Amino acid sequence: MINVPSHNQQHIQNHYPHMFPRDIDIWNKFLETFGNNYNSFDYDVKVGSGSEPHQNAPEIYVRMIGILSKYRIDAVGYDGTYIYIMEVKPNAAMSAIGQVMGYVKLFERDFSPTLPLKGVIVTNRERPDMRELTSELGFDYYIV
């Protein structure tokens, strides 16, 4: 877990694409404390191949399925040293680790970044073994 508070308000918003109200509360608490550690964020970053539309599907359906069937990263943070692939989840457990691992690999494949990637889990409650597992995987783990 990172313990470098910065008390920042510049990144806080009322809405973030595809985040639910509980996610937004957790994310805003994270930003209040750690937001100054980052230069900027992208939200709802789509990665992965998505589903194949049915043969002979109308063009509008092809476009929609291409957008809606991809995986969505909650936030991607930038600080000039790393690109942070961030999952925001109430009561984050082992499934969040799998999500972040997959998102990191797909982001790397889809965007070919020039900076190293780092997985991040932001949650509101510490779960058994999560601190140890995230540390071993080199992920940042925030409880706010």
Buried (B, 14 or more C-beta within 10 A) or exposed (E): EEEEEEEBEEBBEEEBEEBEEEBBBBBBBBBBBBBBBBEEBEBEBBBBEBEEBEEEEEEEEEEEBBEEBBBBBBBBBBBEEBBBBBBBBEEBBEEBBEBBBBBBBBBBEBEEBEEEBBBBBBBBEEBEEBEEBBEEBEBBBBBB
